[in-house]
């Protein structure tokens, strides 16, 4: 049963956590304003208002990524305030255990994670992709080294590679396309101003066919078969960072033929789903390294250990995210693994401190 004391603890902890999250957001926002090239580019296309909106949404995206650290730091600050006034001593003397004290903050952090994963992230993603879409392969999906769109296709006409300057209609329409063929035959390269995907085929309008001997011939319509689906192409030419939770579920319910693309989409989906548990793990780590009783107010070492542990969790989370997006790790393990580990670390340290060794 939730009591007034639980509400008091949750409110004060929530205030400290939200304050730290907001401060980090402001710092990230300040750093984002330094990207003048992006600001001028978006201003020239959509106006200064859209450019400022792109700066804000980009800062929101980075603030969401750093939540595991900011929640931990905010929780440590809130716990130190309780410790400085010896309020935890009074609570424990009245018969409350540390597990009972954590109920309110845990519920708040879990609710915060749910709201961010399913509401705020979706809103910022929709706004950002309209005015400043994530370049292909950045933040999820197939890695790119240039601004052009490169991807591999396989079908009844063999394996071939497509490079395009831009895409439209969610990847089913390409502009300024060049295709490099690997099958046996005289044609080695196909160039066209436009390529459209329909019913398992790429259709090139006014294609120029280059043979091995350098001869160039023109063909009004040239077709190549592919095993990719429209869902595959939507993820291939874009970034999973530009997909909301509902859109990821919709895409994954369709047939995805590329295992790497499927891994990137699942990693992004499971990362959002596991966010509440990851934040709970950060909170438990803060309690584990800060909430113990001390005769003096020397909490420097405990704070340092807690912050270091938070950054370790953040680094492991990002590394696992990359591994999951590239298909090296199973998406479930890459996303839920760090969240479960953080909860186990916090719980284990608390058990050792509060209940002693068994």
CORMOJO-V296572 format. One record per pair of residues at least 24 apart in sequence whose ideal C-beta (glycine too) atoms are under 8 Angstrom apart, sorted by the first residue. I is the first residue (numbers start at 1). J is the second residue. D is the distance in Angstrom with one decimal. If there is no record, write none. Layout:
<<I,J,D> <I,J,D>>
This chain:
<<2,103,7.6> <2,104,7.3> <5,91,7.4> <5,96,7.7> <6,103,5.7> <6,104,4.0> <7,104,6.5> <9,82,7.8> <9,101,6.2> <9,104,4.7> <9,105,6.4> <10,104,3.1> <10,105,5.6> <10,107,6.7> <10,108,4.9> <12,78,6.0> <12,81,7.2> <12,82,7.6> <13,74,7.9> <13,75,6.4> <13,78,4.3> <13,79,7.7> <13,104,7.3> <13,105,4.4> <13,108,6.7> <14,105,7.6> <14,108,4.9> <14,112,7.9> <15,78,7.6> <16,74,4.9> <16,75,7.2> <16,77,4.8> <16,78,3.6> <16,81,7.1> <17,70,7.6> <17,71,5.6> <17,74,3.4> <17,75,5.9> <17,78,6.7> <17,108,7.9> <17,109,7.4> <17,112,7.7> <18,74,7.2> <19,74,6.6> <19,77,8.0> <20,70,5.1> <20,71,7.8> <20,73,5.2> <20,74,3.5> <20,77,6.6> <21,63,6.7> <21,67,7.0> <21,70,4.7> <21,71,7.2> <21,74,6.5> <24,63,6.1> <24,66,6.1> <24,70,4.8> <25,59,5.9> <25,60,7.2> <25,63,4.3> <28,59,4.5> <28,62,4.8> <28,63,5.7> <28,66,7.7> <29,55,6.8> <29,56,6.8> <29,59,4.1> <32,58,5.2> <32,59,5.0> <32,62,7.8> <38,132,7.1> <42,131,6.1> <42,132,6.0> <46,131,5.7> <50,131,4.7> <51,131,7.9> <53,127,6.4> <53,131,6.2> <54,128,6.7> <54,131,5.0> <54,132,4.0> <57,124,4.7> <57,127,5.0> <57,128,4.1> <57,131,7.9> <57,132,7.2> <58,128,6.7> <58,132,6.8> <60,120,7.1> <60,124,4.4> <61,124,6.0> <61,125,7.8> <61,128,6.7> <61,241,7.4> <64,116,6.0> <64,120,7.3> <64,121,5.9> <64,124,7.7> <65,318,7.7> <66,314,6.9> <67,113,7.8> <67,116,7.0> <67,275,7.3> <67,278,7.8> <67,279,6.1> <67,282,7.8> <68,278,5.6> <68,279,6.8> <68,281,7.8> <68,282,5.0> <68,310,6.4> <68,313,5.4> <68,314,5.0> <68,317,6.3> <68,342,7.5> <69,282,7.6> <69,307,7.8> <69,310,4.7> <69,311,6.1> <69,313,7.9> <69,314,5.1> <71,109,6.4> <71,112,7.8> <71,279,5.1> <71,282,4.6> <71,283,6.4> <71,286,7.9> <72,282,4.2> <72,283,7.4> <72,285,6.0> <72,286,5.1> <72,306,6.4> <72,307,7.1> <72,309,7.7> <72,310,3.8> <72,313,7.8> <73,307,6.4> <73,310,6.9> <75,105,7.0> <75,109,8.0> <75,282,7.1> <75,283,5.2> <75,286,3.5> <75,287,7.3> <75,290,7.7> <76,286,4.9> <76,289,7.6> <76,290,5.1> <76,303,5.8> <76,306,5.4> <76,307,7.3> <78,105,7.9> <79,286,6.2> <79,287,6.7> <79,290,4.3> <79,291,5.5> <80,290,6.4> <80,299,6.0> <80,303,7.5> <83,290,7.2> <83,291,7.5> <83,294,7.5> <83,297,7.5> <83,299,7.1> <84,297,6.4> <88,291,6.5> <88,293,7.4> <89,293,6.8> <92,293,7.9> <97,354,7.2> <98,287,6.8> <98,291,5.9> <98,350,6.5> <98,354,5.3> <99,350,7.9> <99,354,7.8> <101,291,7.7> <102,283,7.5> <102,284,7.6> <102,287,5.9> <105,283,5.9> <106,280,5.8> <106,283,6.3> <106,284,8.0> <109,276,7.5> <109,279,4.7> <109,280,5.6> <109,282,7.7> <109,283,4.9> <110,276,4.7> <110,277,7.9> <110,279,7.1> <110,280,5.7> <111,276,7.9> <112,276,7.8> <112,279,6.5> <113,275,4.6> <113,276,3.1> <113,277,7.5> <113,278,7.2> <113,279,4.4> <113,280,7.5> <114,276,5.3> <116,275,6.5> <117,245,6.8> <117,272,4.4> <117,273,7.0> <117,275,4.5> <117,276,6.8> <118,245,5.7> <118,272,7.4> <121,244,7.3> <121,245,7.3> <121,272,6.4> <122,244,4.0> <122,245,6.2> <122,246,7.2> <125,241,7.3> <125,242,6.2> <125,243,7.0> <125,244,5.2> <126,244,6.6> <128,242,7.1> <129,242,4.0> <133,238,7.1> <133,239,7.6> <133,242,5.7> <134,238,7.4> <134,239,3.9> <134,241,4.6> <134,242,5.2> <135,239,6.9> <136,236,7.8> <136,237,5.8> <136,238,6.0> <136,239,6.1> <137,239,6.6> <138,239,5.8> <138,241,7.3> <139,239,5.4> <139,240,7.3> <139,241,3.8> <140,239,5.3> <140,240,3.4> <140,241,5.1> <140,264,5.2> <140,267,7.0> <140,268,5.3> <140,321,8.0> <140,325,5.1> <141,235,6.1> <141,236,7.3> <141,238,6.9> <141,239,5.0> <141,240,5.2> <141,261,7.0> <141,264,4.7> <141,325,6.9> <142,236,6.3> <142,260,6.2> <142,261,7.0> <142,264,7.2> <143,326,7.3> <149,174,7.3> <149,237,5.2> <151,236,4.8> <151,237,7.0> <153,202,7.4> <153,224,7.3> <153,226,4.6> <153,227,7.8> <153,228,6.1> <154,226,7.0> <154,227,5.5> <155,200,7.2> <155,224,6.8> <155,225,3.8> <155,226,4.0> <155,227,5.0> <155,228,7.8> <156,225,3.9> <157,183,6.5> <157,224,4.9> <157,225,4.9> <158,182,6.1> <158,183,3.4> <159,183,7.3> <160,224,6.5> <162,195,7.5> <162,202,7.6> <164,195,7.2> <164,237,7.8> <167,237,4.3> <167,238,7.8> <170,230,7.3> <170,233,7.3> <170,234,4.5> <170,238,7.8> <171,197,7.6> <171,230,7.5> <171,233,3.7> <171,234,4.8> <171,235,7.8> <171,236,6.2> <171,237,3.9> <171,238,6.7> <172,196,6.7> <172,197,4.2> <172,198,7.5> <172,230,5.8> <172,233,5.8> <172,234,7.9> <173,197,7.3> <174,237,7.8> <177,204,6.7> <179,204,7.5> <179,224,6.9> <186,211,4.6> <186,212,5.9> <186,213,7.9> <187,211,5.9> <188,212,5.5> <190,222,6.1> <190,224,7.7> <192,222,7.3> <197,226,7.6> <197,228,7.8> <197,230,6.8> <197,233,6.1> <200,225,6.1> <200,226,6.2> <200,227,7.4> <201,225,5.5> <201,226,6.9> <202,226,6.0> <227,257,5.2> <228,257,5.8> <228,258,6.7> <229,254,6.6> <229,255,5.1> <229,256,6.8> <229,257,5.9> <230,254,7.6> <231,255,6.6> <231,256,5.5> <232,256,5.7> <232,257,5.6> <232,258,5.1> <232,261,5.6> <235,261,4.7> <235,264,6.7> <235,265,5.7> <236,261,5.9> <240,264,5.1> <240,265,5.6> <240,267,7.4> <240,268,4.0> <240,325,7.2> <241,268,7.2> <243,268,6.6> <245,269,6.8> <245,272,5.2> <245,273,7.9> <248,272,7.9> <259,327,6.1> <260,326,6.9> <260,327,4.9> <263,324,6.4> <263,325,6.5> <263,326,7.1> <263,327,4.1> <263,331,5.7> <264,324,7.9> <264,325,4.4> <264,326,7.6> <264,327,7.9> <266,324,7.5> <266,331,3.7> <266,332,7.7> <267,321,6.2> <267,324,3.7> <267,325,4.7> <267,331,4.4> <267,334,5.7> <267,335,6.1> <268,325,7.4> <269,331,7.7> <270,324,7.8> <270,331,5.3> <270,332,6.0> <270,334,7.7> <270,335,3.8> <270,336,6.4> <271,321,6.1> <271,335,4.6> <273,335,7.4> <274,335,4.9> <274,336,5.0> <274,339,4.5> <275,339,7.9> <277,336,7.5> <277,339,4.1> <277,340,7.1> <277,343,6.5> <278,313,7.7> <278,317,6.9> <278,338,6.6> <278,339,4.0> <278,342,6.2> <280,343,6.2> <281,313,7.0> <281,339,5.8> <281,340,7.8> <281,341,7.5> <281,342,2.7> <281,343,4.2> <281,345,7.3> <281,346,5.9> <282,310,6.1> <282,313,6.7> <282,342,6.3> <282,346,8.0> <283,346,7.4> <284,342,7.2> <284,343,6.0> <284,345,7.6> <284,346,2.6> <284,347,5.9> <284,350,6.8> <285,309,5.3> <285,310,6.5> <285,313,7.3> <285,342,6.3> <285,345,6.1> <285,346,4.3> <285,349,7.6> <286,310,8.0> <286,346,7.8> <287,346,6.6> <287,350,6.1> <288,345,7.4> <288,346,4.7> <288,347,7.9> <288,349,3.6> <288,350,4.8> <288,353,6.9> <289,349,7.0> <291,350,7.8> <292,353,5.2> <309,345,7.1> <313,338,6.3> <313,341,7.7> <313,342,5.0> <316,341,7.5>>
